Amino acid sequence: QVQLVESGGGLVQPGGSLRLSCAASGSVFSINAMRWLRQAPGKQRELVAAITSGGTTNYADSVKGRFTISRDNAKNTLSLQMNSLKPEDTAVYYCHYLMPGGRSRWGQGTQVTVSS
């Protein structure tokens, strides 16, 4: 059973930076896209950034130029470098791996709070 474990969340002041990581445990043979999503209180979960197995990336307009998604295919890890953080970035962030056959796995979520 593949499990995803996230790390790197926390409290940061506006304008600060955080780096989120997501690591897979268990037998992982193939991963297609990897994604970061977030959910703020009272709001729906939204896509933040995604990266394909070939390295193509896409970002939500709200984070373009500030966030960078990356992956290590050899280690099946996913990262999200978040710079110039804003209070509206406050949310629980989830990693999500998409695998062949329509299977997917979610991380447990990590809290990011941007506040002075």
N, C-alpha and C positions, 0 to 999 in steps of 0.2 A: 504494500500500500504506500503510495507516494504521499508524503506530507511536505508542506511548505512552511518554513519558519522565517518570520520577518524580524528585522531588527533595525535600530537606528532612529526610531521616533523620539519625541521629547518636546520640551518647551524651548522656544527660541524667540528672541526679540524680532520685531519687524526689521527687514533688511538683512537678517541673518541667513545662515545656511544649515542644511541638514542633508545627510546622505542615508537613504533607506537601502536595505539589502534584503534579498529573499533567497533562501537556500532550500534545495530539495533534498529530502532524505528518502531512502528506499530505492527501488529499481526504476530508473527512468531511462527508457530506451530512445525515445524521440519526443521532442517538444517542438511544436509549430510556433505560434506566436506567444509572446509573453506580454503581460499588460500590468499596469498599475491603475487602480481605480480608487476613488475616495468617496466617503459619505460624511457629510456634515450633518449636525443635528437638525432634524426636521426636513431634510432634503433627500432626494433620491441619490442612489449611488451613480457616480459619473466617471466616465473614462478620462484618465489624466494623460496617459501616454502608452504607446504600444510599440513593440519591435518584433519583426519577423525573424525567422531562422537565418535569413540572409542578411539581416542587419538594417532593413528598411524601417524607418521610424515615423511615427506620427504623434502629434500632440494636440491637446485641447488648446483652443485659442487663448484661453486664460493663462496658460503656463508657457506658451512659446517664448523662447529667448531666455527663460529663467530656469527651466528644468531640463535635465538631460537623462535619457534612459539608455541603459547599456546592458549587455548580457555577456556571459562567459559560457559558450556552448560546451566547452570541455568539462566545466564544473556544474553546469545547469544552474547557474546563479544569475540573478537579476538585480540591477541597481537603479536607483533614481537619485541623481544629484539635484538638490533643490536650492537655488540661490535667490537672493532678493525676495525672501519670503514676505508674504502679506498676511494680515489677519484673516482675510477671506480664504487663505489656504488651510486654515484650521479644519481638521477632519480626521477620521480614521482612514488610514490608507491600507489597501489590500493588494497583494500581488495575486496574479491569476495566470496559470499556465494552461495553454490549449494544446491538446495532444491528439494524435490520429484517432479516428473512429469516433469523434465527437466527445471524447472524454476531456475533462478539465479538472483542475485542482485549485482551491483557494487557500490563501494564507489566512491566519487567524486575525489579522489586522493589527496595525500599530498606530497609536495616537500621535498626531502632530498638532501642537498648539503654538500659534504665533500670537504673542501678546507682550506688551511692555509692562 
